[in-house]
Amino acid sequence: MMNMVKIFDTTLRDGEQSPGASMTRDEKVRIARQLERMRVDIIEAGFPAASPGDFEAVRAVASVIRESTVCGLARAQEKDIRSAAEALAPAAARRIHTFIATSPLHMERKLRMSPEQVFDHAVASVTLARQFTDDVEFSCEDAVRSDPDFMCRVIEAVIRAGARTINIPDTVGYAIPFQYGDLIGDLIQRIPNADQAIFSVHCHNDLGLAVANSLAAVQAGARQVECTINGLGERAGNAALEEVVMALRTRHDIFGLTTRIDTTQIVPASRLVSTITGFPVQPNKAVVGANAFAHESGIHQDGVLKHRETYEIMRAEEVGWNANKLVLGKHSGRNAFRTRMAELGIPFESEAALNAAFQRFKVLADKKHEIFDEDLQSLACDTPGDVSGAHYELVALMAHSETGEPPRARLVLTVGGAEQISEAEGSGPVDAAFKAIERVVMSGAELQLYSVNNITSGTESQGEVTVRLAHEGRIVNGLGADTDIVVASACAYLNALNKLASRSERLNPQV
């Protein structure tokens, strides 16, 4: 086991704390299934005590995952730990992850506790968690700015109390790789019972060093890395799972370590998380970006054609890029559609859900002759124009844009089942469509983000639009996809409004 690095994925917990990235229960289950397919060791499904919605989401994930350990986060408080234990009860393998801050700044300013009080809470929380599971993880929040002597004392005590994983997080992204590696190595050397626990790292990317810090810690003896798909997470995000895994695999000559990860599932996982959260992947993102294996320079192209390894240190197929292929067409049947969606990790809970998605597929196939895996992923995302029962639904839209004339849009919406017609002018057809919607709904929401990405290449491609709205402390992302970018934009805006209107959507964790 000393040659194996465990991968602890916290996309569903820390990744969700990105403003606008909150996920529904069903979305969390979909991502968890993909993580299990990718053979992630531990899936941190959420923070059960944070809200009833998060509790139910963790319980739902715990009920379906059988090959990975399901983890719930808990502060060093009795009610948090009992909540996590209850939510995780259905899991085949469960872990309670409890934490408390150990830095002087956090203890004094945030917790308003003395070091002795923090010490007592740490030991008591691990002792209580062990009543529910043998797999307990303890984290020293803000470890990088903590006193190493105090951390040694706390860690030795919590290992004695039964913690079998010790996490040393760089909570605020403050560490530098050589410093962080020295800290991990020093703790492992100094703590007498360190050999009874696996040391873990959880790095934030505020200085762009999360992956570098994680790898430095692994070199120093850490054997678990906490990370997220696409580097999603609070502020600048977390260490990106795909980068950590492929660095360990590609530079096995340096690290001599392996993971259990099925790397061919990395790109499908990246696409799924991007689609559900509405956070697009930048084209030059390592491993999963659209340009990660593209070569523009003539010198590079010539070298790759002669021998791939001249400019490529990984094979695109190793991380799942071979999935971009024509799979279905307008004459494909329902069974072929269901089978391919299952292969992509998109099961249907009912025949009605399958039928609705299949109808969307047929509509798209009439507009776009070549249907790729990315198109099928987008079909799985509900949009207001094709989901019955949504408070706001798009029935029809007409947009007009002409040189020298103000762009305008006319649309028909249903609001709570009743049709309404609205028209507006704007600086462009999308702006006009949004203003026409607001004339009806009068939401008062602030538009924080409008982003457009093509799902596949070519002018026939669907455009995928992300809209982020903020209202009364809530931040939500809406997603829409269509070959007509104005329709996609209106759908994304209405999708976000439906989330604001739905009280089943949890509050943004930052609030």
N, C-alpha and C positions, 0 to 999 in steps of 0.2 A: 504493500500500500504506500510505502514511502516514495515510490516512483509514479504514483497516481495523484493528479490534482483534481479535487472535486469541484464541479461547477455548480454554483448556487445562483439561480436566476431570480432577480427581484424586480423584473419588469412589471409584474402585477401589483407590486407594493410601492417601491421607490420610483419605478418608472411612471406609475400612475400619478405621482405627485407633481409631474410637470403640469403647469397651468393649462387646463383645457384637455388633459389626457385621461380624465376619469372614464372608466369603463363600466358597462353594465355587467350583471352577473353572467349572462350568456356569453358576452364577449370575453370575459375572463376565462370561462370554461373552454372556449375555442382556442385561445392562446395557450392555456395549460395543456390541452391535448397535443398541440404542436410541439411544445417544449418536451413533453413526454416522448413523442415520436423522435425528437432530436436526442433523446437519452440524457437530458439534464438530470443531475444527481438530486438536487433539492430545488423545489419550486416554492418561493415565498409568495403565498397567494394573497396576502393582505394583512391588515391590521384590524382584527375582529372587533376590538373595543372602540374603534373610531366612529362607527355608525352601524345601525341595523343592516344597511345595505352591504357594508363591507363584511359583516358577520355572515350574512347569507351567501355572499360570493365565495368566501373562504370555505364555508360548509359545502357549497355546490362543487367546488374544485376537489375538496377532500373526498367527496362521494364518488367521483368518476376516475380519479388518477390511481393507478395500481402499480406502475413500474418506477415512479419517482417518489421521493419523500416529499410530503406537503408540509409547509412551514407557516406558522402564524406569528406575527410580531406582537410583543407585549412590553409595555413599560414595566419597570420593577415595582409593580403595584398588584395587590391581590386580585382586584376586580379584572384587570387586564389579563392576568394569567389564567384565571378561571374562564373568562370569555374565550380566550384562545383555545383552551383545552376542550371546551364544549363545541366550538366550531370545527375543530380538527378530529372530533370523535369518530367520524365515518372513515377516516383515512386508513389505508393499508399500512402505511408507514408515516408517522407524524413527528414533527419537531416543534418545540416552543422556543422562540428566539426572544429572550428578554434583554433589556438594556437599561443603562443609566449613565449619565455623563460623569466623567472623572476629571475633567480639566478644571483648574481653579476658576477660570472665567465662567464656565457653565454652572459649577456648583454654587458660586456666590451670586451670580446675577440672574440665572434662570431658575435653578432649583431652590435657591435660598436654603441650602443645607450645608452642614459641616462635613468634612471628609469622613468623620466617624459615622455620621448618619448615612452617607452614601455607601460606605462599606457594609453597614448592617443591612441596608435595603438590598444590596447586591446579593449577599449570602442568603437572605430570607427568600428572595424571589427565585433563585435557583433551587433552593430546598423545596419550595412549594411546587415549582414546575416539575420536579422529579417525581412528585406524587402522581402525575398524569402520563409521563412518558420518560423513558430512559434517554431519549435524544433531546438534550437541552443545549442550546447555544447561548452564550453570554457575550454582550458587546460593551466595551468601554467607549461610550460616545465621546467624540472629540479627543480621541486617543493621542493624536499627534501633538496636541497642545497640553497634554497631561504630564504630570510629574512621573517619570519612569519608576521611581521608588514606590510611589503610592499605587501605581498600576500593578507592579509586581506583587504587592501585598494583597490587593483585591483579587487578582487572577489566581494566585495560589489558593486563596480561600474559596473561590467559587468552583475551582476544580475539585477541591476537597469536598465541596457540597454536592458535586455530581455533574457539573457542566462538562460536556465532552467535546465541545467546539468553543474556541475562544476567538472572538472577532476583534481586530485592532483597526477600527475604521479611521480613514482620513475624511472626517465628516464634512469639512469645509474646503477640501481640495488644496490644502496648504503645504503638503509635503513635497520634497524634492527626492527623486529616486534613491540616490545614495544614502540620504539621511533616513528615509523610510526603511530601506533594507537593513541599515544598521540597527534601527529601533526593533524591528522584528527579530533579528538575530540575537540582539542583546536580551530581549525578554525571554526567548526560548532557552538561552544559556543560563540566565539568572534564576528562573523560577524552578524550584526543586522538583515539582510534580508536572512539569511541562510535557513530559513524555506520555502523560495520561490523557492528553487532549490534542485535537487537531487545531492548528492556528490558521485563522482565516483573515482575509483582508477585504475591505469595502471602500473603494476609492472614488471620490468625486473629481470632476474634470474642470474645476474652476481655472486652473492654470494650464489646461490641456495635457495633463500628465497622468491621468487616471490609469491608463493601460501601462505606461512605463513604471509607475509606482507599484502596480499590482505584480508586474513581472519581476521587479527588484525584490519584492517581498517573497515571491516564490523561490527565487534564488537563495534567499536567506533562510528558507525552511518552512514558509507557509504552504499548506497543502489544500486550502480551499480559497477560491476566488469568487467574490460576490459581484455580479455584473448584470447588465440588462441588454436586451436586443436593441440594436441601433444606438446604444449608449444613452437611451432615454433616461430621464431622471430629473431631480430637482435642479434648479438653476442651470448650470452648464452640462448637467447630466452625470452619468456614472461611467465606469469602465465598460467598454463595449464587448459583449460576450464574443462576438465573431472575431474581433481583433485579438483578444486574449487567447482564444482557442487556436486560431491559425498561427499566431506567433509561437506558441508552444509546439505545434505540429511542424511548422516550417523550419524552426530552429531547434529541432531535437538534438542537433549536434552540440548546442550550448546548454540547453536545460536538461536533457536526458529524461524528460517527463512526458506522460501521456494523459489524456482525458478519455472519458467514455463517449464523448459527443460524436454523433453521426453527422459529419460535416456537410453531407449532401442536403441536409435539411435546413442549413443556415439561411440561404436565400429565401426559401418559402416562409420561414419564420419572420425574416425581416419584412417581407412584403405584407404578411398578415398583420403584424404589429403596426406598420405604417398605415395600412388601410383602416384599421379599427380606430387608431388614435387620431388619424388625420395629420400626423407629422410626417411630411415627405422626407425621403432619404436624399441627401445632397449627392449630385452626380459623381463628385470626386471622393466620396466616402470610401474608406478602405474596405475591401472584401465585398461589400454589398452595394456599393454605388454603381450607377449605370456605366461609368467610365473606368471602373476598377480593372477591367481587362481589355480596354480599348487602346488602340495605338494610332496616333495621328501623325507623328513624325515619320517621314519617309525612311530615315535611318532605322528607327525602331521597327517599322513594318517589315523592312527588308531582313532585319535580324531575326524577327519572330518567324517569318516564313522559312528562313534557312534552318533555324533551330529554336524552338519555343523558349528554352531556358535562357537565351541571350537577354531577354527583357522581362520574362515572367518567372516569378519565384514560386507561384502556385498555379495549379491548373484550375480553370474556371469551373470545370465539372466537379471538382472536389468539394466546392461549396454550394453546388446546386444550380449553377447558371444554365446548365443544359435543359432546364425546365421550360425555357422560352421557345415554344414550338406551336405550330398550328395543330390544334387537337380536335376541334369540332367545327361544324358548319351549319348552314340553315336547314339541311336535311337530316341532321342528327336527331335521334330519338331521345325520349325521356330517360330511358335506362342508361344510355351512353352518357347523358348529361349527369345523372346521379352518380355513376361510377367514377367519372373524372373528378367531380366535386369531392367525392370521398377520398380519392387519391391525393387531392390538395388539402385534405384535412378539414373539409367543410361538410359535416353531416347535417341532415335535416331532422328536426325533432318531430315533424308530422308530415303527412301527405300534402296538407294544405300549404305548408311552407315550401315543400318541393315544387308543387304546382305553380306557386307564385314566382319562384325563382326561374322556373323553366319558361314561363311566359315572358319574363324580362329578357331571358336569353334569346327567345324567338324574335322579339322586337329588335334587339340589338343585331341579330344575324341578318335581318332585313336591311339594316342600315350599313352594316360593316361585314364584308364578305369573309374576312379572315378573323377567326376568334382564337385568341391566345390565352394561356393560363392566367395572365394578368387581368384580362377582361373578365374571366370567370371569378377571380378573387373579388373584383369590384362589384359583381352581381350579388355577392353575399352581403353587401352592406345595404341596409335599408335606406331608401331615400323617400322623401315625402311624396314624390310623384307616383310611387308604385306600392305604397304600404297602406292598405285600408285600415281605418281606425285611428290614424294619426289626427291630431287636432287640426293641423294645417296641411292641406294637400294641394299640389299643383294639378290643375285640370288642363289648362291650355296657356300658351304664351306666344305672343307675336312681338318681335323686336324689329325696329327699323333704324337703319343707320345710313346716312347719305352725306357726301361731302358738301359742306356749306349749310347743312340743316341740323337742328338739334336732334340727337338720337332720342328715341322714345320707345316705350314698351307698354303693351296692353296684355293683361293676364286675367285668367279666371282661376280663383282659389275656392276651396271649400274650407270654411272655418266652423269647426264643430258640426260638419255635415251640411251646412248651408252654403250655397254658391254665392260668391261675390265677385264683381268685376272691378278692376282698377287700372288706371292709366297714369303714366308720369313721364316727364322728360328728365334727362340726365346728361352728364358729361360723356357718357358712352352707353351702349346698350345694357351692359351689366349694371352700371349705376342706375340707369332708368328702371330696370327690373327691380332692384332692391328698393328704390323709392316707391315704386308701385305697390310692393308688398307692404311696406311700412304704412302707407296710406290706409291700408285695411287693418293691420294688426296693431299699429301704434305701440310697439313693444317697449320703446325707451331704451333698448339695448345699444351698447357701444360696439361698433365693429373694430376689433383689434387686429385681425389678420384676414387677408384675402390672398390665397395662393392657388396657382394653376400649374398642374403637371400633366404631361401626356402619359397615358398608361402604357401604350406601345408606340412604335415608330410609325411614321407616315401621316399623311393628311387625313386618312380615314380613322385615325386613332381616337379613342375616347379621351376626352379631357377630364381629369379628376380635379375637382375644386375643393379646397378646404376654406371654411369660414369660421372664424373664432369670434364669439360674442360674449360680452360681459354685462351682467345686470344684477344689481343688488348683491354683490359679493360672489355671484356664481360666474364661472367661466366655463363655456362649453365649446366644443368643436362640432361643426356640421360638415358632412361630406356629401358630395354629389358627383355623379359621373354620367356623361352623355357625349355623343359625337358632336352635339351642338353645345358650344361652351357657354352660351347664355342660359340655356336650359339647365346645364350642369350647375351653373352658379346659383340660379334660383332654387334648385333642389337643395343645394348645400345650405343656403340661407334658411330655408324652411326646415331643414333637418335640425339645424341649431336651435331655431325657435321652438320646435317640438320638444327638444331636450329641456329648454328653459321652462316650457309649459308643464313638463312631466315632473311631478313631485317624487317619482320613484328614482330619479337621477340623484345621486349623492352630491353633497356639497363638494366643491373643489377642496382637496385636502389641505391646501395652503391657507384656507380661510379659517 
